[in-house]
Amino acid sequence: MRRTGVTLLVVVLLVVSGCSALDGSSEAASGTTVSESVVFPAGGVVGEPAVVQVPLTNTGDAAGTYNATLTADGETVATESVTLEAGESTTVSLAHTFEETGEHTLSVGDQSQSVSVYETPLAFIGNTTDAGSRHSEMTIRVDMTVESENSTVDSRVRLTESTDENLTAGTSYTESTQTLVIDGATYSNQTSQEWTVGGTTYSKTVTAGGEPTYSRRPVRNDTDDEMTPDTANISQYFGTAHTEDAYVYQIEAENASQTTALWTMFGADDAGGTLSPESITDITMDVRFDRQTGRALSASVRVSGENGDEVSAFDAEFELRFSDYGEPVSVEVPEDVRDQAEQ
């Protein structure tokens, strides 16, 4: 299921368009100053509004009015006046829509940045540079009913996972908890920790009431061609529901033929035949990208079905959220974990 969601993140691509500039000029009394910083968009898309955000703080001792001016390639495209009391802060957002692709210069006072503008959102996201580090939270929920000649068994699987990654160094640290409940009784409840450093993943797993176990393995290659769906075919199912903050791409199967086609592209092989394409009754997906950076914010997948080869009914949901693109993450394998895993 996780590979399905991650693959979907790579499939949907879109782009934010951006250009602007701010000249902060104070009309306040002497001694009043303004502290300004500018957040430029990472790229742009023709026909899509680009937003430059300017956080302002009046660091003086009197009220002041500040004129914000946005410029694209030296041409004024928008202005806004802001009055701040002494010590007050606010953020000015100024938007501009590009009409041509290529390189454009954005300027805010004495700050400038070159922005690449693309024809489509797909091109923008495809050329987005990852932050040095990121944090992600994943949850998986699976409810299913298994029927045999003499009994009906209901089971639930819950998995939560938190990961910090240093994308530059190729390192990560993951904590996860997994619970299996069958007919109200907990049969498996385990917590795991994983450290990935130098191309090797070290693991520590503790089951309920059990001693910890350790292992190590080479980093798995998730770029296997068998796990890469046909993006051209998938794109025909996407709808959009963009917001001011995010580009939102959605899939919702409209009929049995579409559910079968989508499950064949995303899930049939992973399920090992347990959930055949014909058993799927509903698939919905939602993928979101930040309009400013082009980076993935979240992905969710929900699948339900009945009359499968090994289960009579099931409902599963996957959700993955990204945040905290910021300070570099340092990952080191604890000495005792490394020693135990290498025995």
C-alpha positions in Angstrom: 0.0 0.0 0.0 2.8 2.4 0.8 4.4 1.9 -2.6 1.1 2.7 -4.2 0.8 6.1 -2.4 4.5 7.0 -3.0 4.2 6.0 -6.7 1.2 8.3 -7.0 3.2 11.2 -5.5 5.7 10.8 -8.3 3.0 10.5 -11.0 1.1 13.7 -10.4 3.0 16.8 -11.2 2.0 20.4 -11.3 3.4 23.9 -10.9 3.1 27.3 -9.4 3.6 30.5 -11.2 5.3 33.4 -9.6 6.6 36.9 -9.7 6.7 40.0 -7.6 8.6 42.6 -5.7 8.3 44.8 -2.7 9.7 48.3 -2.0 9.2 49.0 1.7 9.1 52.8 2.1 8.3 54.3 5.4 6.1 57.4 5.8 6.3 57.3 9.6 8.1 59.5 12.0 11.8 59.4 12.5 13.0 56.4 14.4 10.4 54.1 12.9 11.9 51.2 10.9 10.5 48.1 9.2 12.1 44.7 9.1 11.2 42.9 5.9 12.0 39.5 4.4 10.7 37.9 1.2 9.7 34.4 0.3 9.8 33.9 -3.5 8.0 31.0 -5.3 10.3 28.2 -6.4 8.9 28.3 -10.0 6.0 29.3 -12.1 3.4 28.1 -14.5 1.8 30.1 -17.4 -1.7 31.1 -16.5 -1.4 30.3 -12.8 -1.1 33.0 -10.1 2.3 33.3 -8.4 2.5 34.6 -4.9 5.4 36.5 -3.3 5.0 36.6 0.5 6.6 39.5 2.5 6.5 39.2 6.3 6.8 42.7 7.8 7.5 43.9 11.3 7.5 47.5 12.5 10.6 47.6 14.7 10.3 51.3 15.5 8.4 53.2 18.2 5.7 54.8 16.0 3.1 53.8 13.5 4.2 53.7 9.9 2.7 53.1 6.4 4.6 50.9 4.0 4.1 50.7 0.2 4.6 47.2 -1.2 5.4 47.1 -4.9 5.6 43.9 -6.9 7.8 43.9 -10.1 8.3 41.3 -12.7 11.4 41.8 -15.0 11.5 45.4 -13.8 7.8 46.1 -14.5 5.4 47.0 -11.7 2.6 44.4 -11.6 0.9 45.1 -8.2 1.0 47.3 -5.2 -0.4 47.4 -1.6 -0.1 49.8 1.3 0.2 48.5 4.8 0.0 50.5 8.1 1.6 48.9 11.1 1.6 50.1 14.7 4.9 50.0 16.7 5.9 46.4 17.2 3.1 45.1 14.9 3.7 42.3 12.4 1.9 41.2 9.3 2.5 39.4 6.0 1.8 40.9 2.6 0.9 38.5 -0.3 1.2 39.9 -3.8 0.2 37.9 -6.8 1.1 37.9 -10.5 0.3 35.6 -13.4 2.9 34.9 -16.0 2.0 34.8 -19.7 5.3 33.4 -21.1 7.6 30.5 -20.2 11.3 30.9 -19.5 13.4 32.7 -17.0 12.0 35.8 -15.2 13.5 38.0 -12.6 11.6 38.8 -9.4 12.6 41.8 -7.3 11.6 42.9 -3.8 13.4 46.1 -2.9 17.0 45.2 -3.1 16.3 41.4 -3.2 16.0 39.6 -6.5 15.5 36.0 -7.7 15.4 34.3 -11.0 12.3 32.1 -11.5 11.7 29.4 -14.2 8.2 29.5 -15.6 6.9 26.4 -17.2 4.0 25.6 -19.6 2.3 23.0 -17.3 2.2 22.2 -13.6 3.7 18.8 -14.5 6.8 20.4 -15.8 7.1 22.6 -12.7 6.9 19.8 -10.2 9.1 17.6 -12.3 11.9 20.2 -12.0 11.4 21.1 -8.4 14.4 20.7 -6.1 13.8 18.7 -2.9 14.6 20.4 0.4 17.6 19.1 2.2 15.5 17.3 4.8 11.8 16.4 5.4 9.5 14.9 7.9 6.6 12.5 7.0 3.8 10.9 8.8 2.1 7.8 7.4 -1.0 5.9 8.6 -2.5 2.7 7.2 -5.9 1.3 8.2 -7.2 -2.0 6.9 -10.5 -3.6 7.9 -11.5 -7.0 6.4 -13.8 -9.9 6.8 -12.8 -13.5 6.0 -15.5 -16.1 5.6 -15.1 -19.8 5.6 -17.5 -22.7 5.6 -17.9 -22.7 9.4 -17.0 -19.1 10.5 -16.7 -15.4 9.8 -13.7 -13.6 11.1 -13.3 -9.8 11.3 -9.8 -8.4 11.5 -8.2 -4.9 11.7 -4.7 -3.8 10.9 -3.4 -0.4 12.0 0.0 1.0 11.2 1.4 4.5 12.1 4.9 5.6 10.9 7.0 8.7 11.4 10.1 9.3 9.3 12.8 12.0 9.2 14.9 12.0 6.1 18.1 13.8 5.0 17.6 13.7 1.3 21.1 15.1 0.5 22.9 12.4 2.5 20.5 9.6 1.7 19.9 8.9 5.4 16.7 8.4 7.4 15.2 7.4 10.8 11.8 5.8 11.1 9.6 4.9 14.1 6.5 2.7 13.5 3.8 0.9 15.5 1.7 -1.9 14.0 -1.4 -3.6 15.6 -3.4 -6.7 14.4 -6.7 -7.4 16.0 -8.8 -10.5 15.1 -12.3 -10.8 16.4 -11.5 -8.3 19.2 -8.3 -10.0 20.3 -4.9 -8.4 19.8 -2.6 -11.0 18.2 0.3 -8.8 17.1 1.4 -5.5 18.4 4.9 -4.3 17.6 7.0 -1.2 17.5 9.9 -0.8 15.2 12.8 1.6 14.7 14.9 1.8 11.5 18.1 3.8 10.7 19.2 4.0 7.1 22.9 5.1 6.7 25.5 4.3 4.1 23.1 2.2 1.9 22.2 -0.1 4.8 19.0 -0.2 7.0 19.4 -1.2 10.6 16.3 -2.3 12.4 15.1 -2.9 16.0 11.7 -4.5 16.5 9.9 -5.2 19.7 6.7 -7.3 19.9 4.2 -7.1 22.8 5.9 -8.9 25.7 8.9 -10.0 23.7 12.6 -9.3 23.5 13.9 -6.9 20.8 15.2 -8.4 17.6 17.8 -6.7 15.4 18.5 -7.0 11.7 20.2 -5.2 8.8 19.6 -5.2 5.1 20.7 -3.3 1.9 18.5 -0.3 1.1 15.6 -1.5 -1.0 15.3 -0.1 -4.6 11.8 1.3 -4.9 12.4 2.4 -8.5 11.8 -1.1 -9.9 10.0 -0.9 -13.3 7.3 -3.3 -12.0 6.3 -0.7 -9.4 6.2 2.2 -11.8 2.6 2.7 -13.2 1.9 4.0 -16.7 1.7 7.8 -16.0 0.1 8.5 -19.4 -2.8 6.1 -18.6 -3.2 7.3 -15.0 -3.5 10.9 -16.0 -6.7 10.4 -17.8 -8.5 9.7 -14.5 -7.3 12.8 -12.7 -9.5 15.7 -11.7 -8.4 18.9 -10.0 -9.7 20.8 -7.0 -6.9 23.4 -6.5 -7.0 25.6 -3.5 -5.1 28.9 -2.7 -2.4 27.0 -1.0 -2.2 23.7 -2.9 -2.5 22.1 -6.2 -4.9 19.2 -5.7 -5.2 16.2 -8.0 -7.9 13.6 -7.4 -9.0 10.2 -8.7 -12.4 8.8 -8.2 -13.4 5.8 -10.2 -16.8 6.3 -11.8 -17.6 2.7 -12.8 -16.5 -0.9 -12.4 -14.4 -0.7 -15.5 -12.4 2.2 -14.1 -11.9 0.6 -10.7 -10.6 -2.5 -12.3 -8.2 -0.5 -14.5 -6.9 1.5 -11.6 -6.3 -1.4 -9.3 -4.5 -3.2 -12.1 -2.2 -0.2 -12.4 -1.7 0.3 -8.7 -2.4 -2.7 -6.6 -3.0 -6.1 -8.1 0.6 -7.3 -8.0 1.3 -5.9 -4.5 -1.8 -7.7 -3.1 -0.4 -11.1 -4.3 -3.8 -12.1 -5.7 -5.6 -11.7 -2.4 -7.5 -8.7 -3.8 -8.2 -9.3 -7.5 -9.1 -6.4 -9.8 -12.6 -7.8 -10.1 -13.1 -7.6 -6.3 -12.5 -3.8 -6.1 -15.7 -1.8 -5.8 -14.2 1.7 -5.1 -10.9 3.6 -5.4 -10.3 7.3 -4.5 -7.0 9.1 -4.4 -6.0 12.7 -3.4 -2.6 14.2 -4.0 -1.6 17.7 -2.9 1.4 19.9 -3.8 2.5 23.2 -2.4 1.8 26.0 -4.8 4.9 27.9 -3.7 7.5 25.1 -3.7 6.0 22.4 -6.0 6.8 19.9 -3.3 4.4 17.1 -2.2 2.3 17.9 0.8 0.2 14.8 1.1 -1.3 11.7 -0.6 -4.2 9.6 0.4 -5.6 6.4 -1.1 -8.8 4.5 -0.2 -9.7 1.1 -1.6 -12.7 -1.0 -0.8 -14.1 -4.2 -2.2 -15.9 -7.5 -1.7 -15.9 -11.1 -2.9 -12.1 -11.3 -3.1 -10.2 -14.6 -3.5 -9.3 -14.7 0.3 -11.5 -12.0 1.9 -15.2 -11.4 1.5 -15.1 -7.7 2.3 -12.4 -5.1 3.0 -11.9 -1.4 3.4 -8.4 0.1 3.4 -7.0 3.7 3.7 -3.5 5.0 3.2 -2.4 8.6 4.1 1.0 10.2 3.8 1.8 13.7 4.9 5.0 15.7 4.4 6.2 18.7 6.5 9.1 20.5 8.0 11.3 21.1 5.0 14.0 22.8 6.8 17.1 22.2 9.0 19.3 19.2 8.0 18.5 16.0 9.8 21.4 14.1 11.3 21.0 10.3 11.4 23.3 8.0 13.3 22.8 4.3 14.1 23.1 3.7 17.9 26.2 1.6 18.7 24.2 -1.2 20.5 21.8 -1.5 17.5 24.7 -1.7 15.0 26.5 -4.3 17.1 23.4 -6.5 17.6 22.4 -6.3 13.9 25.9 -7.3 12.7 26.1 -10.4 14.9 
